[in-house]
Amino acid sequence: MRFHSKLTLWSCFVAFILLFFFLTSSPGSTPSSSRRALGSDTWGGREWERRVSRSSRKRSDGGLTVLVTGAAGFVGTHVSIALKRRGDGVLGLDNFNHYYDTNLKRARQKLLERAGVFIVEGDINDASLLQKLFDVVAFTHVMHLAAQAGVRYAMQNPGSYVHSNIAGFVNLLEVCKSANPQPSIVWASSSSVYGLNSKVPFSEKDRTDQPASLYAATKKAGEEIAHTYNHIYGLSITGLRFFTVYGPWGRPDMAYFFFTKDILKGKPITIFEAPDHGTVARDFTYIDDIVKGCLAALDTAKKSTGSGGKKKGPAQLRIFNLGNTAPLPVTELVSILEKLLKVKAKRQVLPMPRNGDVKFTHANISSAHTELGYRPTTDLETGLKKFVRWYLHYYSGEKKKSAW
């Protein structure tokens, strides 16, 4: 059994390396938006440094100084505002890629600016930019949320996942390990790492070597890379496996979001069923609960033990599930949306395609509860009610008071 496990591990490792070089060497594998972000961004100068420093300034001696990557993203926006509101210093970094509507990202950016958070526009693969940020600000923590998201898009643009989720993560860790002092790192993994695992609820101790999508494989690779940098360089690293996050300012590629749009427009929506005609279910987790988990992870993260790239002792390494522990069928999600929107959905039920999706997700959050005090409190109907209210306000164009 030990020999078989080692053989499987090495086979996966070799296959991954081959995949990496194939994808990164293929013409067009790197998304054009990333090239533009690397080539066209301007940064530096006295005014730019002043804005970076001001945004990163904390209001209390006990506060954190946090670099939030992917700050204009869904979770990044909420986490950045929550940190800033409680008095921490926060600097955002985002490349505003075109995976989904950039107008939504720019609207989030305006929210952050009103909250006092400056977003540096750039790519996590730009080592010079990252180094400059660490030269200007002594970050105590990094909240790494930048990533190429989505399961199905990996079948169209696999290179973007390697570029962002692997190469970008390594680049960030390289800069962090050489910083003095080294920051503590909290980063977003995914419930997708559980892949084809059939044991429920999913526990952090369960096997995660059967990814069902390239997205999941890159997140699993990220967990192994995190282990390596923790072991060699003494970086304090905490990974968070998010379970189907939803809420106001969410991602348009998520089912609850485009279901809402299509239901309102009278378009048919597709609901997938499992190969055995079974129910597809998700552990829907409201954004406010996720934010609480993220802040708790930052607050309980111990200091890194390295200095200038040299490890001085063992460092903290953790992984937590952040879910709601109450998976519900996607059909129930649709029924709640019908009730809130007062519109009957035109449902089309089709077999689940082989595109990387899994039949169900279900989080065991006992570790997060014990170590982070994580307690999700928002049920799906309550959370969707807040999302629908935001959606109708945002897309109506009416000048009402912000949902924030």
Secondary structure, 3 states (H helix, E strand, C coil): CHHHHHHHHHHHHHHHHHHHHHHHHCCCCCCHHHHHHHHHCCCCCHHHHHHHHHHHCCCCCCCCEEEEECCCCHHHHHHHHHHHHCCCEEEEEECCCCCCCHHHHHHHHHHHHHCCCEEEECCCCCHHHHHHHHHHCCCCEEEECCCCCCCHHHHCCHHHHHHHHHHHHHHHHHHHHHCCCCCEEEEECCHHHHCCCCCCCECCCCCCCCCCCHHHHHHHHHHHHHHHHHHHHCCCEEEEEECCEECCCCCCCCHHHHHHHHHHCCCEEEEEECCCCCCCEECCEEHHHHHHHHHHHHHHCCCCCEECCEECCCCCEEEEEECCCCCEEHHHHHHHHHHHHCCCCEEEEEECCCCCCCCECCECCHHHHHHHCCCCCCCHHHHHHHHHHHHHHHHHCCCCCCCC
